């Protein structure tokens, strides 16, 4: 059985749902010290200055210093520290 790549944004729009309800990555930045990431596909790389998380169709990277992780659930993660930037790799 072949899996088809689904455009979550387009599907969500047709169903009148938020994309994160269908598994799209949701990133919430709170000030300069906290980032919440939901619906990620796993931790690909991690250090105190950099973390890369897999996502549907790409990845998201968070850069900073003193980055610490708190796992809040299977696909939910809180990052704390001095956050410098968040980048999407799609």
Sine and cosine of phi, psi and omega as CSV:
sin_phi,cos_phi,sin_psi,cos_psi,sin_omega,cos_omega
0.00,0.00,0.83,-0.56,0.03,-1.00
-1.00,0.01,0.67,-0.74,0.04,-1.00
-1.00,-0.05,0.69,-0.73,0.06,-1.00
-1.00,-0.08,0.65,-0.76,0.07,-1.00
-0.97,0.26,0.79,-0.61,-0.05,-1.00
-0.96,-0.30,0.73,-0.68,0.12,-0.99
-0.99,0.13,0.98,-0.19,-0.09,-1.00
-0.89,0.46,-0.61,0.80,0.00,-1.00
-0.89,0.45,-0.70,0.72,0.00,-1.00
-0.92,0.39,-0.68,0.74,0.02,-1.00
-0.89,0.45,-0.68,0.73,0.01,-1.00
-0.89,0.45,-0.64,0.77,0.01,-1.00
-0.90,0.44,-0.68,0.73,0.01,-1.00
-0.90,0.44,-0.59,0.81,-0.01,-1.00
-1.00,0.03,-0.02,1.00,-0.02,-1.00
0.84,0.54,0.71,0.70,0.04,-1.00
-0.84,-0.55,0.41,-0.91,0.15,-0.99
-0.93,0.37,0.61,-0.80,-0.05,-1.00
-0.85,0.53,-0.56,0.83,-0.01,-1.00
-0.91,0.42,-0.36,0.93,0.06,-1.00
-0.92,0.39,-0.39,0.92,0.03,-1.00
-0.98,-0.19,0.19,0.98,0.08,-1.00
0.98,-0.21,0.12,0.99,0.05,-1.00
-0.93,0.36,0.50,-0.87,-0.01,-1.00
-0.89,0.45,0.71,-0.70,0.05,-1.00
-0.84,-0.54,0.88,-0.47,-0.01,-1.00
-0.88,-0.47,0.82,-0.57,0.02,-1.00
-0.87,-0.50,0.86,-0.50,0.02,-1.00
-0.98,-0.18,0.81,-0.59,-0.02,-1.00
-0.90,-0.44,0.97,-0.24,-0.03,-1.00
0.88,0.47,-0.54,-0.84,0.00,-1.00
-0.97,-0.24,0.10,1.00,-0.14,-0.99
-0.82,-0.57,0.01,1.00,-0.06,-1.00
-0.50,-0.87,0.66,-0.75,0.07,-1.00
-0.72,-0.70,0.78,-0.63,0.10,-1.00
-0.96,-0.28,0.74,-0.67,-0.01,-1.00
-0.82,-0.58,0.81,-0.58,0.02,-1.00
-0.86,-0.52,0.50,-0.87,0.03,-1.00
0.93,0.37,0.48,0.88,0.06,-1.00
-0.98,0.21,0.25,-0.97,-0.05,-1.00
-0.95,-0.30,0.31,0.95,0.05,-1.00
0.86,-0.51,0.33,-0.94,0.00,-1.00
-1.00,0.07,0.86,-0.52,0.00,-1.00
-1.00,-0.08,-0.63,0.78,0.04,-1.00
-0.54,-0.84,0.52,-0.85,0.00,-1.00
-0.46,-0.89,0.72,-0.70,0.20,-0.98
-0.49,-0.87,-0.01,-1.00,0.02,-1.00
-0.96,0.29,-0.20,0.98,-0.01,-1.00
-0.94,-0.33,-0.19,0.98,-0.16,-0.99
-0.36,-0.93,0.67,-0.75,0.16,-0.99
-0.65,-0.76,0.69,-0.72,0.04,-1.00
-0.85,-0.52,0.81,-0.59,-0.01,-1.00
-0.89,-0.45,0.71,-0.70,0.07,-1.00
-0.93,0.37,0.52,-0.85,0.01,-1.00
-0.57,-0.82,0.31,-0.95,0.06,-1.00
-0.84,0.55,0.90,-0.44,0.05,-1.00
0.98,0.20,0.23,0.97,0.00,-1.00
0.23,-0.97,-0.63,-0.77,-0.03,-1.00
-0.39,-0.92,0.23,-0.97,0.11,-0.99
-0.77,-0.64,0.68,-0.73,-0.01,-1.00
-0.86,-0.50,0.66,-0.75,0.04,-1.00
-0.87,-0.50,0.79,-0.61,-0.01,-1.00
-0.91,-0.41,0.55,-0.84,0.03,-1.00
0.14,-0.99,-0.50,-0.86,0.07,-1.00
-0.61,-0.79,0.54,-0.84,-0.02,-1.00
0.89,0.45,0.52,0.86,-0.03,-1.00
-0.94,0.34,0.80,-0.60,0.07,-1.00
-0.85,-0.53,0.52,-0.85,-0.01,-1.00
-0.95,-0.30,0.59,-0.81,0.21,-0.98
-0.78,-0.62,0.88,-0.47,0.01,-1.00
-0.99,0.12,0.85,-0.53,-0.05,-1.00
-0.97,-0.24,-0.13,0.99,-0.02,-1.00
0.14,-0.99,-0.03,-1.00,-0.06,-1.00
-0.83,0.55,-0.70,0.71,-0.05,-1.00
-0.85,-0.53,0.41,0.91,-0.07,-1.00
-0.77,-0.64,0.76,-0.65,-0.12,-0.99
-0.62,-0.78,0.67,-0.75,0.11,-0.99
-0.94,-0.35,0.75,-0.67,0.06,-1.00
-0.92,-0.40,0.71,-0.70,0.01,-1.00
-0.77,-0.64,0.50,-0.86,-0.01,-1.00
0.56,-0.83,-0.28,-0.96,0.06,-1.00
-1.00,-0.01,0.98,-0.21,-0.08,-1.00
-1.00,0.06,0.81,-0.59,-0.01,-1.00
-0.99,-0.17,-0.68,0.73,-0.01,-1.00
-0.34,-0.94,0.36,-0.93,0.09,-1.00
-0.79,-0.62,0.78,-0.63,-0.04,-1.00
-0.77,-0.63,0.63,-0.77,0.07,-1.00
-0.98,-0.20,0.73,-0.69,0.07,-1.00
-0.92,-0.39,0.98,-0.22,-0.03,-1.00
-0.85,-0.53,0.00,0.00,0.00,0.00
